[in-house]
Amino acid sequence: MKFLVDVNLPKHFSFFNSPDFQFVNDINLSATDTFIWNYALENNLTIITKDTDFYSRFLLEEKAPKIIHIQLGNCSLKELHTHFENHWFACKEQIQSSNFVSLQETKIEVIR
């Protein structure tokens, strides 16, 4: 599985350091949500984002890429990293058999 990391997430997390991750910033610095959506669809990528617009669009669109939505509110970079570190493998496992995973402070929600 390959992932597209949105601009609202840091590029330097250790688990992003593999060929399985592409970064929107490296593809198009001025990418719109529509560009990101279509790019993910065309390249079979799962979007990782904090942007709530992707959740809304996921519910409305007939054809959608897989999405991992990070819903942790305002937190420090260290807290974000720790949360990712503790829950990344569960998110990755869940997205393989679903279309949308929401990583929240106290739980992981899945839409199949």
N, C-alpha and C positions, 0 to 999 in steps of 0.2 A: 504494500500500500504506500502511495506517495501523497505528500501533503503540500498545500500552499499556505504559507504563513502570512497573514494580513499585516499591514503596516502598524497596527496598534499593539503588536506584540514584539518583544525584544528579540533581536536576531542572535544574540550570543548565548542563549541557553544551551547547555552541553548536549541535551538530547536532540536539539535541532541540528547538531553538527554531523550530518550524514547526507548522502546523496538522495535520501528519501524526502528531503525538505527543500522546497523552493520558496523564495521570499518575494513578495509583491514588489518590494523596493528594488530588487535586482532585475525585475522584468519591466516595470513601468512605474516611475516615481509619481506620476500623476494619474494612476489607474483609478477609474471610477468603480463603484460596486458592480455595475453591469459588466465592465471589462473583466473584473475578477471572477464573477459568476461564470461568464462565458468561457474564460480561459480554463477554469477548473473543469467545466463540462467537457471541453474539447480535448483536454489532456488527462482526463480521468484522475483528477486530484481532489483530495478532501480539503476543504477550506478550514483553517483554524483561525478563529477571530473572536474579538470581544464586541464587535459591532452588532447591535441588536437589529439593524436593518436586514441582516442576512436571515435572522429567525423569521421575521415578518414575511420576507420574500419566499422563504422555504415553504411557509404555510399556504401561500397564494399561487405559486408557480406549479405548472403541471410537470415540468421536467426540472430537477434540481440536482446539484452536486451534493455529495455527502458533506456534512458540516459538523465541526466540533466547536461549540459556542462556549466561550469562557465567561461565566457570570459570577465574578468575584467582587464586584463593586470596586471601590477605591481601596487599593492595597499597595503596599510597598513592593518594589521589585523583588526584594528578598522573600516576602510572603508569597508573591506570585510564583517565584521559582520553587519554593518549598511545596506549594500546592500542586504544581505541575509534577514535581519529582515524586510526590506521594501518590498521584492519581493518573499519571500519564499512561501507564500500561493498561489500566482498567478502561480508560477512554479509548485507547487504541484497540483493545479487544472488543469493546462494545460497538464501535463504528464499523467493524468488519461485517456484522450481521444486522446493521440498522442504517438509517439514513441521516439521523440527527442525534448528536449527543450533547447534552448541556452539563458542563462541569460547574457545579455551584459550591458554595462554601461548605455545606453539610451533606451534599448528596450528588449523585450523577443521575440525570434523567435521560431516558432514551425514547426516541420516536422511530418506530420501525417502518 
